[in-house]
Amino acid sequence: MAASPFSIMAEHELARFTAAAQEFAASGRVPATPRLAATVALMRPDGAVFLMRRSMGMVFGGRWAFPGGSADMLDAADPGVCYDPDAESSTARRAAVREVAEETGLDLDPAKLIPWSRWVTPLFEPRRFDTYFFVGLLTTATELDVVNGEADATGWFDPADAVARFGAGELPMLPPTVITLQELAEVGTPDGVLAAAAGRSPRSPILPTLP
């Protein structure tokens, strides 16, 4: 059996999640319906990826994450060109392109976004998301220095270094972000991403459970 994604969390973080899960189980509440969302791991030719630290007033404030956010009505209504086998995946792709443009000013070609994974927020969380993760391979060493209302710090990171700094308590992140960085560190390069993507099941939802 695969290890729980929560097993990578710091002890105090795991304790918080465990308490929330126990409270939810005892309450008998119906799980919140996940909201469709999308996020993009932007990767430069040297393998570095772009991360943003969410502002404290935002959802997941204080944590480092890839650019992204919730899908909206326009994402769903825009027929566009279909790159995916179903409407929801296509909506998520359009949301990914829009969110990256809004947060970084970078206009991505939707056809070149690589589906990577799909994470669903655990049942016990009051605010839940069904998030499609994409990888966006950049052809140049693009410099993005975006600090806006949604992020108070940004930067390009070697994936393995970012994971190590997470483990040292320097870069707070949620498990899906850390695991994606671990996977990108393993493949190493844009060519490695392309090769690895062929063997993945990016639309199969991952619903984390506690260890």
C-alpha positions as CSV (number, residue, x, y, z in Angstrom):
1,M,0.0,0.0,0.0
2,A,1.3,3.4,-0.9
3,A,2.2,5.8,1.9
4,S,-0.3,8.5,2.8
5,P,0.6,11.9,1.3
6,F,0.1,13.3,4.8
7,S,3.1,11.3,6.0
8,I,5.4,14.0,4.7
9,M,3.9,16.7,6.8
10,A,5.5,18.1,9.9
11,E,4.2,16.6,13.2
12,H,2.2,19.7,14.2
13,E,0.6,19.9,10.7
14,L,-0.3,16.2,10.8
15,A,-1.8,16.7,14.3
16,R,-4.0,19.5,12.9
17,F,-5.2,17.4,10.0
18,T,-5.8,14.4,12.3
19,A,-7.9,16.5,14.7
20,A,-9.9,17.9,11.8
21,A,-10.6,14.4,10.4
22,Q,-11.7,13.1,13.7
23,E,-14.0,16.0,14.3
24,F,-15.5,15.5,10.8
25,A,-16.1,11.8,11.4
26,A,-17.8,12.5,14.7
27,S,-20.0,15.2,13.3
28,G,-21.7,13.2,10.7
29,R,-21.5,16.1,8.2
30,V,-21.8,15.6,4.5
31,P,-18.5,16.3,2.7
32,A,-18.4,19.6,0.9
33,T,-18.6,19.4,-2.9
34,P,-15.2,19.9,-4.5
35,R,-14.8,23.0,-6.7
36,L,-13.0,22.5,-10.0
37,A,-9.6,24.1,-10.0
38,A,-6.3,23.9,-12.0
39,T,-2.6,24.6,-11.3
40,V,0.5,24.7,-13.5
41,A,4.1,23.7,-12.6
42,L,6.0,26.0,-14.9
43,M,9.4,24.5,-15.8
44,R,12.3,26.2,-17.5
45,P,14.8,24.4,-19.8
46,D,17.1,24.1,-16.8
47,G,14.5,22.2,-14.9
48,A,13.7,24.9,-12.4
49,V,10.1,25.4,-11.4
50,F,8.1,28.5,-10.4
51,L,6.5,28.8,-7.0
52,M,4.5,31.5,-5.3
53,R,3.9,32.1,-1.6
54,R,0.2,32.8,-1.2
55,S,-0.6,36.0,0.7
56,M,-2.0,35.4,4.2
57,G,-5.5,36.6,3.3
58,M,-5.7,33.9,0.6
59,V,-6.8,30.3,0.8
60,F,-3.7,28.4,1.9
61,G,-2.1,31.7,2.8
62,G,1.6,31.4,3.8
63,R,2.1,28.3,1.7
64,W,4.2,28.0,-1.5
65,A,2.3,26.7,-4.5
66,F,2.2,26.7,-8.3
67,P,0.2,29.4,-10.0
68,G,-3.5,28.4,-10.3
69,G,-6.9,28.7,-8.9
70,S,-10.6,27.9,-9.3
71,A,-12.3,27.5,-12.6
72,D,-15.1,30.0,-13.3
73,M,-18.2,30.2,-15.5
74,L,-16.3,31.6,-18.5
75,D,-13.9,28.7,-18.4
76,A,-16.8,26.3,-18.6
77,A,-18.7,28.3,-21.2
78,D,-15.8,28.9,-23.6
79,P,-15.9,26.0,-26.2
80,G,-12.4,26.7,-27.4
81,V,-10.5,23.9,-29.0
82,C,-10.9,20.5,-27.4
83,Y,-7.6,19.1,-26.3
84,D,-9.1,16.7,-23.7
85,P,-11.4,13.7,-23.7
86,D,-14.1,15.3,-21.5
87,A,-15.6,18.7,-20.8
88,E,-14.3,19.0,-17.2
89,S,-10.7,18.4,-18.3
90,S,-11.0,21.0,-21.0
91,T,-12.5,23.5,-18.5
92,A,-9.6,22.8,-16.1
93,R,-7.1,23.4,-19.0
94,R,-8.7,26.8,-19.8
95,A,-8.7,27.7,-16.1
96,A,-5.0,26.9,-15.9
97,V,-4.2,29.2,-18.8
98,R,-6.3,32.0,-17.4
99,E,-4.9,31.7,-13.9
100,V,-1.3,31.7,-15.0
101,A,-1.9,34.8,-17.2
102,E,-3.6,36.6,-14.3
103,E,-0.9,35.7,-11.7
104,T,2.2,35.9,-13.8
105,G,1.4,37.7,-17.0
106,L,2.6,34.7,-19.0
107,D,0.4,33.6,-21.9
108,L,0.6,29.8,-22.3
109,D,-0.4,27.8,-25.3
110,P,-3.2,25.5,-24.0
111,A,-2.3,22.8,-26.4
112,K,1.1,22.5,-24.9
113,L,0.0,22.1,-21.3
114,I,0.9,18.5,-20.1
115,P,-1.7,16.9,-17.8
116,W,0.2,15.5,-14.8
117,S,-2.2,14.6,-12.0
118,R,-5.5,15.3,-10.3
119,W,-5.8,15.9,-6.6
120,V,-9.1,16.1,-4.6
121,T,-9.1,17.8,-1.1
122,P,-9.7,15.3,1.7
123,L,-13.3,14.7,2.8
124,F,-12.9,16.3,6.2
125,E,-11.9,19.8,4.9
126,P,-14.7,22.4,4.8
127,R,-13.4,23.9,1.6
128,R,-12.6,21.3,-1.1
129,F,-11.1,21.5,-4.6
130,D,-10.8,19.0,-7.5
131,T,-7.5,20.3,-8.9
132,Y,-6.0,19.3,-12.2
133,F,-2.2,19.6,-12.2
134,F,-0.5,20.5,-15.4
135,V,3.2,21.0,-16.4
136,G,4.0,24.0,-18.6
137,L,7.4,23.6,-20.3
138,L,9.0,27.0,-21.2
139,T,11.4,27.3,-24.0
140,T,13.5,30.1,-22.5
141,A,14.9,30.9,-19.1
142,T,11.9,33.2,-18.4
143,E,12.2,35.5,-15.4
144,L,9.0,36.0,-13.5
145,D,9.0,38.3,-10.5
146,V,5.4,38.6,-9.7
147,V,4.3,40.0,-6.3
148,N,0.7,40.9,-6.3
149,G,-2.4,40.7,-4.0
150,E,-2.4,36.9,-4.3
151,A,1.3,36.3,-3.6
152,D,3.9,38.0,-1.4
153,A,6.9,36.2,-2.7
154,T,7.9,34.2,-5.8
155,G,10.9,32.4,-7.2
156,W,12.3,29.7,-9.4
157,F,13.4,26.6,-7.5
158,D,15.2,23.4,-8.3
159,P,12.5,20.8,-7.5
160,A,14.8,18.7,-5.3
161,D,16.0,21.7,-3.4
162,A,12.4,22.9,-2.8
163,V,11.5,19.5,-1.4
164,A,14.6,19.6,0.9
165,R,13.7,23.1,2.1
166,F,10.1,21.9,2.7
167,G,11.6,19.1,4.9
168,A,13.7,21.7,6.8
169,G,10.6,23.8,7.5
170,E,11.7,26.7,5.2
171,L,9.0,26.3,2.5
172,P,5.5,25.5,3.8
173,M,3.6,23.5,1.2
174,L,0.6,21.2,1.0
175,P,1.2,17.5,0.1
176,P,0.1,17.6,-3.5
177,T,2.7,20.4,-4.2
178,V,5.5,18.6,-2.5
179,I,4.7,15.3,-4.2
180,T,4.6,17.0,-7.6
181,L,8.0,18.5,-6.9
182,Q,9.3,15.1,-5.9
183,E,8.1,13.6,-9.2
184,L,9.5,16.5,-11.2
185,A,12.9,16.1,-9.4
186,E,12.9,12.4,-10.3
187,V,12.4,13.1,-14.1
188,G,14.7,16.1,-13.9
189,T,14.3,17.8,-17.3
190,P,11.6,18.9,-19.7
191,D,12.5,15.8,-21.9
192,G,12.0,13.7,-18.8
193,V,8.6,15.3,-18.1
194,L,7.5,14.4,-21.7
195,A,8.7,10.8,-21.3
196,A,7.1,10.4,-17.9
197,A,3.8,11.9,-18.8
198,A,3.1,9.2,-21.4
199,G,2.9,6.6,-18.6
200,R,0.8,8.6,-16.1
201,S,-3.0,8.6,-15.5
202,P,-3.4,12.3,-15.0
203,R,-7.2,12.4,-14.8
204,S,-7.6,9.7,-12.2
205,P,-8.4,11.5,-8.9
206,I,-6.2,11.2,-5.9
207,L,-8.1,11.5,-2.7
208,P,-5.6,11.6,0.2
209,T,-6.3,9.8,3.5
210,L,-4.6,10.0,6.8
211,P,-1.9,7.4,7.6
